[in-house]
């Protein structure tokens, strides 16, 4: 068989028949069985998420209001906001940085916010003392008293995330 | 410098906080998502950030019809 024939779309060897492949026969479950099995589990995510949102609304409203007040107090006093998140928390960190320095829903002057250490070069090379995380090193160098650091994380707070600094 | 932490709940995490973690200062703000599952924490985190940004806008610009 020539190379030209293989690339030709009409070549019978490229059909499902010639491969003896039937997606429906190959699947251990028939499509509608699989869907009926998965749907309750998928719905469970929505229910669980909605339940958690509903339950957390009251408990989380006060700290979020305090956080908004702290951010406004910081920027109106000339301070800066340093946002950092690692791993999966990088996405919310970048979202927060963009929403504060750019805009959220309404046009307003940008706030002095910056997302720390997302550059792969920094992440691989800029190691501070005692294997300090790059963002913490940046914070130690750039941060000043009166600034606020915003740290979204899916885990609990770690002592190592606090820069050894007198800025506090 | 004060810290604003949006964290999840880990087994023992809240207990450690109640016992007084020396690395958290009085001025720090801790927003805890009351769940252990990372997927749920991520979802609530996003919701929290949207609420936070809206609250900041409200404080800076006042109420307005969207």
Interface residues (C-beta under 8 A of the other chain):
Chain A: X45 X48 X49 X52 X53 X55 X56 X59 X60 X63 X64 X65 X66 X67 X68 X69 X70 X71 X72 X88 X89 X92 X95 X96 X99 X100 X104 X105 X106 X108 X111 X139 X143 X144 X145 X146 X147 X148 X149 X150 X151 X152 X153 X154 X155 X156 X157 X159 X162 X165 X167 X168
Chain B: X1 X2 X3 X4 X5 X6 X7 X8 X9 X10 X13 X16 X17 X21 X23 X24 X25 X29 X30 X31 X32 X33 X34 X35 X38 X39 X40 X41 X42 X43 X44 X45 X46 X47 X48 X49 X50 X51 X52 X53 X54 X55 X56 X57 X58 X59 X60 X61 X64 X66
